């Protein structure tokens, strides 16, 4: 099965999810509606709802809670993106102006708050005590991830553990939760749901590392923003981390991070030197290691048709170009 | 029973709640810890936890869920204050710099997000399906209230319904929830909990109107910020609304709201004219009407010792000077 076939099979469900997202975001307020609509239209791969739908095939995918979980997960993701853009001071996402850029920080704050509130409302109807606990822990972790992102900005002395914890909180935990909730919602045992959780976690780690590599090697057209944006914003991702370990690159990376107003030329030169260094390959290697762990976890699950779909998704994550 | 006696009786419980708030706000992050500690030390009347504790006396106040509810409610309240200060662009609260003033909007955003997350985590352990639903609805209403506050800034054409809905969402609903959760948590019937809800709601409406009146009639020392701050920020509260209905005041209020840069003298003159007008008395009358409704609701509940405490609180709300 190719990725396109997996999406095609889930097309009907994903369409329903899209409608439900739209419905969830309706609010008696014009700016909020417009901001939410912009977010919906900006699209995205809807990877979290897809993971819920697929994971649910280890149980009964027709249960009502499956769709509820899928919508909830995407709402939490959208809310955290809106707040992230404030924290990162990002003006562009997927080539489109962010909520905070189109309006301001205040609008972004309350739009995120509202979307979060809608997600929580949806969860509250979910009759699974453990589900509430895991979701609430993820929400806490997302907020800690957001904070870590600021805390370690421009801090080139941070260690690898620090980066890994950050992307765990920022990305991997939510993907892990998507798979786990797909399990809970479809009535899988805790044993199966836990394995699904770990699959999602390893997949998420790989996914974010790939994202961080693409930020260096992608073109401005693919990224919807200039290459090296993470570094320019002071966010030291894995390629930058490895570059800092490289004696030939260390000084130039530190100097651009410590400079008050580096010129565009200085930025470009550092970004390019990282792009052409071993740092990229080293980051890809770590991403691959997580993918292997994800696939190994799949093999601990009963081999169903969906197991191959999940494997296909894992392989796509390892090779995606944007 | 005087208010002081009510607080004295609950001193032990309130102390435990204070400790638990402190524990809930601990985070592996220095700025976040400092911001949270500042919030805790700024104090406040802890009226929401107190309402939970008192309402719980209609059932079994010793149940574990009672304290959990009290802590949760105060956390939700604190989180919404931090985000409100961003929306209102407020630099002072209770005479102390706000989180967004001491650091910036981003810190205020993530501090609020974190506190919210901790509240949600606490709720998730609460084994009462209806409790989850009512809490999540309140969180949605709080976010809508926050949005309305921006939406109607400087809009002097808004009607009374608009103001009432705003303070309902901003304040009254959370007080209503405090009383209702006190009921749920202590094992009261839905019938009793619903009446407690309405008591809290009417009390909250009166509480906020009193707050809005005090913003005009209080001294800078009592308020911890200059009198008339709401109006200066474009927040048209009940006294301003009534002043706008007064033919002698209408033009000057509109003119200061529509002016791009009114002078300090112009502000002071308008604030003073409202303070000396019938608008204050009219607002106090509406506050009293809500208080009467709150007390009437109490009389529908079984007459216990706590009924008199709640009545005392209602009467305090009507007469408080800061």
Interface residues (C-beta under 8 A of the other chain):
Chain A: X27 X28 X29 X31 X32 X83 X86 X87 X89 X105 X106 X107 X109 X110 X113 X114 X116 X117 X118 X120 X121 X123 X124 X125 X127 X129 X132 X133 X135 X136 X137 X139 X140 X142 X143 X144 X146 X147 X148 X150 X151
Chain B: X27 X28 X29 X31 X32 X83 X86 X87 X89 X105 X106 X107 X109 X110 X113 X114 X116 X117 X118 X120 X121 X123 X124 X125 X127 X129 X132 X133 X135 X136 X137 X139 X140 X142 X143 X144 X146 X147 X148 X150 X151
